[in-house]
Amino acid sequence: MKLTIEQSKLAEILETAYLAISPKPTDPILGNILLIADEDGIVSATGTNLNLTIHTTTTANVEISGQVALPAKLLTDTVSNVRGEITLEVENQACIITHNSGKCRLIGGKSDEFPTLPKAENPTEINLSAKKLQAALEGTLYCASSDETKLVLTGVNFKIDTNKWQAASTNSHKLALVTGTLDSEYSDPINFTVPGKSLGELNKILSQSADTSVCNILLSDRTIEFSLPNTKLISRLLEGEYPKINSLIPRSFEYEFTLERKGFESALKRVSYLAERKQKVVKILWELEVTQATLYTEATDIGDAVDSVLMKSVTSNSENISIGLNIDYLIEGLKHISTDEIVVRCNKPTQPVIVCPMGGLLNQLYLVMPVEIKQGFEKVNSQSTKAKVSTQSEPDTEEVTEVSTQTESGTEEVTNVAQPTDDSETPQIETPSVVAKDTTKGKSTSRSPRTKKEAATA
């Protein structure tokens, strides 16, 4: 094999194929990238770890067609550090790479031992905008579980019903759901789950695709193929039934708040430094009369913090509501929303909280469970802030019902708290609890002396 190619073109296909290479391959040949050059001037690079395969192509000046399997990391690093035109010449599994200032020689493996590309049998074809698919992955991948004991939860579940589709993920503490419509209709429902690791690499490829690109999807019983211009990604599917997560999402809400996303995220970050490091809980008081949300955190023997952001409220209830949430989960959800404004919907302090973007390319929501606050987070004297915190507070003990995801067929009607039908098949959305020590008993807090001094001065 002998060919001449621009360094940038070769580097691009090598870096893409390298995404599928395992850092610890189970077989030596899997640590290689397969390069194939044909007489039509097409050069392809293929990498695989058996669960994921990436095949990408480009054009070159091919003098002699052929193929070679070369060490993936060495080849990619070598090509990325040269410039200009490159000549590759292969003889007896050895590849000589000649560039404008020198040359090097790499010893490869036997190309005939490299695994062949998996072929889909009787596939179902689905066409989806590349940018919409990327938006769906951005909005769901971060909620996939990393726990290999619950393998089906490590992926993203896709469902298609007529011309409607959805992508969903959960790790039993949080949940993400994205929905959209297709140009074509399908007579039979389609349901499949793709490993999160495979979709993570696909997301990197999609980020480099053109805005007008269309992703052609070929779905078979065991594998799925995502085809983009010049690139194919083939992944195994995850086996097992994915939980019926739609039953977790309430159909109606008593409270709806609209906030500026960046301002809300900044306020959360400011108070997060004084949250208990273990529980990382923020208590949010939604004040209807003054149209603002007051955030409060405290850490034993360290201090506390209070902050506030303006909001718009739409509610049928005249009472303020106070909810405890995991601050890391909340910030993470906001990072994966791209719109300027968000909508927060809730019913009671013991029920799921929904965060949605205001607008966007797709319909998107993020569900996070409230945290049970049994003690602590006393009323805050916020004279140092613009807001005055309401003296009405929730009871010291908040009991939160565990919410379960159904894996068996359920009814269309969705309740606020779904009851599992089979514990062995039903992963649960777990609600953590936190018991904060009462820092006002037995000693004065850092806030009290300052308040008394200010009162005396006044």
N, C-alpha and C positions, 0 to 999 in steps of 0.2 A: 504494500500500500504506500502511495506517495501523494501528498497534496500540499497546496499552498493556500493559506487563509490569513485573514486579518486577525490580529491578536484579540481585539475587542469581541469579535463574533465567536471565536473559539472559547474565550473566557466566559462569555455569557451562557453558552450551552453547558459548559462544564460545571459552572456554579449552580445551575438549575438541576442538573442530574445528581450533583453531590448532595442535594437535600434529602435524597432517599437512602444515602449510605449510612449504615449503622456505625457508631464509634467502636463497637466491639462486635464485628461480624462473626456469625456462627460458622461460616465457611470462608476460607481465604479468598476464594473467587469473588465473594460478595463485597470485599474491600476494594474492588476494581470498578472502573467505568469502562463500559464497552463502547468503543468508537467504530463506526462503520461508514465507509465512503463508497458511494456507488458511481457508476459511469455517467449519471445525469448531473453530477456535481452537487449532490446532496450528502451532507455529513450529519450523522446522528450521534448523540451521546445518551447512554442509558445507564441508570443506577438503580439498584434494588436492594431491599432487605427482606424480600419474600412477602412481607405484608404490604409493602408499598413499593411501587415501581414508577419511575419518572423517565419519560422518553422525549427528547427534544431535538430539533433539527435546525440546520442553517445551510447556507450555500458556500461553496469553496471551489477552487480550481483543482479538480481531481485528475491527476495524471495516471495513477494506477489504483484501481478499486481494491478493496480488501477490508479487513477488520482486525482489531487488536483490543485486548483487555489490559488496561494499565492501572497502576495504583492510584486510587481516586485522589487522595490528599496530596501526594507528591505531584501528580499531573496538574491538579488545579492550582496549587501554590506556585509551581514553576511558570505556568502560562500567565498567571495574574501578575507576575513580576517582570515580564518582558514587554517590549513595545514594538509596534510596527508589524511588518509581515512575518509570518512564521511558516516554516516548511517542516512537515512531519514525514519521515520515511521509516517504514517498518520492515525489518528483516528478522525472521526467526524469533519472534516474540520480543524483540528489542526495538525500541522506537527512538530514533535520533531526531531531536528537536533543534532546528537551526533558526537563529534569530539574528538581528542586525549587529549584535556585538559578541556573539559566541554560539555555542551549541552544548547540548547535554544529551545523555543517553539513559533511558529508563527501561528496565526489564519488566515485562508484563507476564500475565498468566495465560493459560490456554483459553482462547476466546470461545472454543466449542463447548467449554464447560460452563459458560455463563448461562444463567436461566433465560429461557425464552419468554417473550411477552405473553402474559395471560390473555386468553381470548374469551370474550363474553359469549355465552350460548343463549340464543333466543332473547336478546336484550330488549328492554323497554327503553325507548328513546325519549328524552326530555330536553327541551331547549330553554335556557334561562340566561338572562342578561348577566354578563360577567360582573358588572358593578353591583347588581342586586344580590348576586351570590356572595360577593365579597362583603357587602353590608350585612347580610345574614350571618356570616361567619364572625364578623367583628362583634355582632350583637349577641352571640350565643357561646362562643368557644370558652370564654372566661368562666362560665358557670359549669363546665364539664368537670366531672370528678377526676381526681388523680389516684383514687383508691382502686388498685387492680383487683381487689376481691369483689368489687361490684363492677364487673367489666363492662356491662352494657351502659352504665352511667358515665364511662370515660369517653363516650362519643356524643355526637349530636344526632338527634332523631329528626327525620324528615317525613312528612306526611303530605300526600296529594289526594284531594277529593274533588272530582270534576276539574274545574280550572283554578281551584284554590290550593295554595301550598303553605306549609309552615315548617319552621326549624325550631327545635327546642332543646334545652339542656338543663340539667340540675345536678347538684352534688349533695342533696338532702338538706342543705341550709339555705340555698338561694336558687332561683329559677329564672331563666331567660327564654323569651318566646318572640319570634319574628314571623310575620305572615305577609303574604302577597298573592298576586294573581298571575296566571299563566295565559299565554296566547292560545294554547290548545286545551281541549277537554279530554279527560280520561274516564272511561266508563266504569272501571274498577278502582277502588281505593288502593293507594300505594303507600307502603310503610317500610322504612329501612333506617338503619343506624350506621353511621360512618365513624371510625375511630377519630378521636380528637387530634391525635398526632398527625394523621394523614391530612386532615383538614387544615391543620396549622401550616403545613408545607404548601398546601393548595392556596391558602390565603396569601402567602408570600409571592406566589406566581401571579395570582390575580391582581395584586397591587401594581404589577408592572404591565398589565394588559391595557389595551386602549379602552376608552370610555364606551365605544360602540361595539366592542367584542361580544360575541355570543358564546356561551359555554354549552357544548353538546354533551349530554350525559347519557351513557349507556349503562342501564341497570340490569344485572342478572341475579341469580339466586345467591351467589357467594361473593361476587365482586362488583365494583362500580368503576366506570371509566369517565374521567372528566377531560374533554378535549377542547383545547384552545388553539388558536393559530400557532403552529410550529411546536406545540407541547401537549403531551398526554400524561395524565396522572392516573394510575390504576391502583386501587386499594381493595383490600379484603373488607367485607362487611362484618359487623359485630353480630353475633347470634344472641338470641334471647328477646323476650318481649319488653319493650320499653314502657315505663309507668304511664298511666293515663293522667298526664299532668294538667290537662285543661280543667279538671274538676277542682283544682286548687284556686282558680282565679275567680273571685267574686264577680257577679253580673252587675251588681249595683253598689253604689258607694254613698255614704252619708256626707263625707268630706272630700273636697277637691281643691287642691292648692296649686297655683302656678308661680314658679320661681325662676329667677335668672340662674342658669346652670353654673356658670363660672363663679358667681358670687356665693352661691350655696356651697360649692365645692371648696372654695377658699376658706369660708367660715368653718367648715368641717375640719379642714387641715389645721386651722389655728387652735381649735379646742382639742384636737386629737393628742397634742403633746402632753396634756394633763389628764388624759384618760387612763384608767387602770390598764396596765400593760397586758394583763391576762385576759380580761373580759372585753376591753376596748368598747365600752358602752357610751353612747351619747343619748341624753334625754332631750327630746325636742318638744317644746310647748308651742302648739299652734294657736296663736292669739287672734281671734276673729275680729274683735273690736278695733284693735290697732293695726290689723292686717300685717302681722309679722310673725316669723318663726324664731323662737329663742332657743339656742342650743346651750346645753350645760353638761360639763364633764367634771369629774373629780377623781383624784388619786390619793389614797390614804398616805398621810405624812408627807405629801409632796405639795398639794395645792389643788386648785380648781380653776375652771375657766368658764366664762359665759360670753356668748356672742349672739348676734341677731341679724336676720336678713328680711327684707321686705317681701311680701307675697300678695297675691290676689286669691281670694277664696270664693268658692261656690259651694254652698252647703244648705241643707234643710234643717240643720241643727244650730242652735244659738250658743251652745256651750263650747268652751275651749276643750281641746283634746291634747293629752300628753302621752308620748310613745317613746319607749326605749329601743334603740337599734344598735346593732354592731356597726361601729363607725367605719371599719375597714371595708365591710361589705358594701356599705352605702357609697363610699368614695369610689370603690372599684366599679360599681354600676354606673356612676356618673361619668367616669372616664371613657366608657364605651357608648356614650350618647354624644352625637355630634351637633345637635341643634342648640341654639342659644337659650331657649327656654325649655323647662321641663314641667310636667304635671305630676303631682303626688296625690294618690287617691288612697283612702283608708276608711274603715268603719269604726272599729273599736281598738283600744290599746292591746287587745289580745288576739287580733286577727291580722292576716297578711297585709303588708304595705306594698302598693304598686307604684312604680316610677316609670313614666313614659316620656318620650320626647314630644315636643310640640312641633308636629310636622315630620319631615324626614322622607327618605326614599322609600322606606317600608314601614308597615305598622310594627312597632316594637314595644315590648314591656319588660320590666325587671321586677321580680317579686322577691321580697326579703321578709323573713319572719321577725316579729318583734322579740325583744329580749325581756325575760321576766325579771322585774326589779322588785325584790322583796323588802329591801331596806336601803336607806340612804337617799342621795339626791334630794336633800331637803330644799325647801323653798329658797329661792335665790333673791337677795337684795341687790338688784341691778341698777343702783343709782349711778354707777359709773358708765352705764350704757344708755343709749337713747330710749330703750324700751323699759317698761316697768313690768316685771313678771307677775302674772296673776297669782293671787293668794289661793286660788282654787287649785288643788292638786289631786292626783289620783291616789287611791289607797296605797298604803305602804307595801301591801302584798298584791301582786298582779299575777293571777294564775292564767297561763296561756295553754290552750288546748293544742295538743300535737296535731299537725296537719299531715295527712297521708296521701300518697299518690296511688291511684288504683291501677292495677295492671289487668284487671278483668274488665269485660265490657260493662259500661255504665250507661246511665241515662243521659239524655242531652241536657237536662236541667242541672245547673251547677249551683251548689250550695257554698256558703262561705267556709265551712269546715267540713272537709270530706272524710268520711269514715272508711277505713280499709275493710276489704272483704276477706283478705287472706294475708296474715302477717308474714307468712313465709315468702310471698311473692310481692310484697308491698314495701318498697323503700319509703321511709318516712322523712318528711321535712322536719328536721329537729329544731326545737326551740330551746336555746340555751338559757340558763338562769344565772343571775348575779346577785349576790348579797353584799352590798357595800356597807362597810363599817360606819356607824354613826359617829362622825367626828365632832359632833356638838355635845356629846355626853362625856363628862369627866374632865374636859378641858376646853379651852376656848379655841375657836378656829382663827385662822389668819384674817378672816373677813370681819369677825365681830369687833375686835379692838378698833379697827379703822372706822367702823360704822359709829361706835360710841363716841369716838373722838370728833367725828364730823358733826354728830348731834350736839355735843357740848359746845363746839365752836359756833354752831348755828344759834 
